[in-house]
Amino acid sequence: MIRLLIDENFNNHILRGVKSRLPQLDFVLAKHVGLAGLPDTVLLRWAAQENRTILTHDIKTLIPDAIQLIVQCEPMAGVILVPQRLNMGLAISDLELLLEYFSQAELRDSIRYLPL
């Protein structure tokens, strides 16, 4: 299963829904590991070191920073982008599928957009 770093502004209702379907979900919250308020590049580098894919709604800053790391051939553990306007039920279902059927290696150096 995919190891996740949950961005600090991620919707807790979606996270709870995914956790209820995947009780074994391995995740840490950015704010609980001292990453709250830090630049996205810090989150991305921390996630790469810890081999954790970032789960986020942040398309404006995190995605361009992730692309920049890929272009520079720096390690990037992967990003899953869930649009804030995506229906919550669809977000939970798609995340469940993605987290169950993809490997950590398949997400490395990639950005996955929901819906699938």
CORMOVEN-V528129 format. One record per residue. N is the residue number from 1. PHI is phi in whole degrees, 0 to 359 (999 if undefined). PSI is psi in degrees with one decimal (* if undefined). OMEGA is omega in whole degrees, -180 to 180 (* if undefined). Layout:
BEGIN
N:PHI:PSI:OMEGA, N:PHI:PSI:OMEGA
END
This chain:
BEGIN
1:999:151.2:-179, 2:290:134.9:173, 3:270:131.2:-173, 4:242:148.6:164, 5:246:119.0:-177, 6:269:119.5:179, 7:301:150.0:-171, 8:296:-23.0:-179, 9:256:16.5:-178, 10:289:143.7:-177, 11:296:115.3:-179, 12:295:-28.4:179, 13:294:-40.5:177, 14:294:-44.1:180, 15:300:-45.0:178, 16:298:-39.9:179, 17:297:-42.8:178, 18:293:-43.1:180, 19:298:-35.3:179, 20:292:-30.0:179, 21:273:-26.7:-179, 22:232:77.0:-175, 23:300:-22.5:-179, 24:274:7.1:-177, 25:307:128.1:-180, 26:259:104.7:-178, 27:216:154.3:170, 28:230:148.9:178, 29:268:137.4:-180, 30:307:-42.0:-177, 31:292:-25.3:-179, 32:276:-12.7:179, 33:247:19.4:174, 34:79:21.8:-177, 35:254:2.4:-178, 36:297:131.8:176, 37:79:-2.2:-180, 38:276:157.7:179, 39:301:151.0:-178, 40:301:-32.9:179, 41:297:-32.7:177, 42:293:-44.7:177, 43:300:-46.2:-178, 44:297:-42.4:-180, 45:290:-39.5:177, 46:298:-45.2:180, 47:299:-40.2:179, 48:296:-42.9:179, 49:296:-37.0:-177, 50:267:0.0:-179, 51:56:53.3:179, 52:233:128.9:177, 53:282:138.3:-179, 54:272:131.2:175, 55:255:120.5:-171, 56:213:164.1:168, 57:253:-6.5:-168, 58:279:92.6:179, 59:273:-24.8:-173, 60:287:-42.1:-176, 61:244:-42.0:-176, 62:294:-42.0:-178, 63:297:-48.9:177, 64:300:-36.9:178, 65:293:-38.7:177, 66:296:-42.9:179, 67:298:-41.5:180, 68:299:-41.7:178, 69:298:-42.1:179, 70:297:-45.8:-180, 71:299:-37.4:-179, 72:277:4.1:-179, 73:59:31.7:174, 74:270:152.3:179, 75:300:139.6:178, 76:213:116.1:-173, 77:287:-11.4:179, 78:114:156.3:180, 79:223:137.2:171, 80:246:118.7:-179, 81:258:122.1:177, 82:248:109.1:179, 83:302:138.6:-178, 84:298:-28.0:-177, 85:273:-2.2:-180, 86:292:135.8:177, 87:309:132.1:-175, 88:300:-42.3:179, 89:298:-42.8:178, 90:294:-40.8:178, 91:300:-45.6:-179, 92:295:-46.3:-180, 93:298:-46.0:-179, 94:293:-38.9:177, 95:296:-40.5:178, 96:302:-47.9:179, 97:298:-48.9:-178, 98:300:-45.2:-177, 99:290:-29.1:179, 100:278:-33.3:-169, 101:252:-9.1:175, 102:258:153.4:175, 103:259:163.8:177, 104:302:-40.3:-180, 105:296:-35.4:-180, 106:290:-25.8:-179, 107:270:-17.1:-179, 108:304:137.3:178, 109:59:31.2:179, 110:221:161.2:176, 111:236:120.4:179, 112:254:133.2:-179, 113:250:133.9:171, 114:265:151.9:2, 115:287:157.2:-180, 116:294:*:*
END
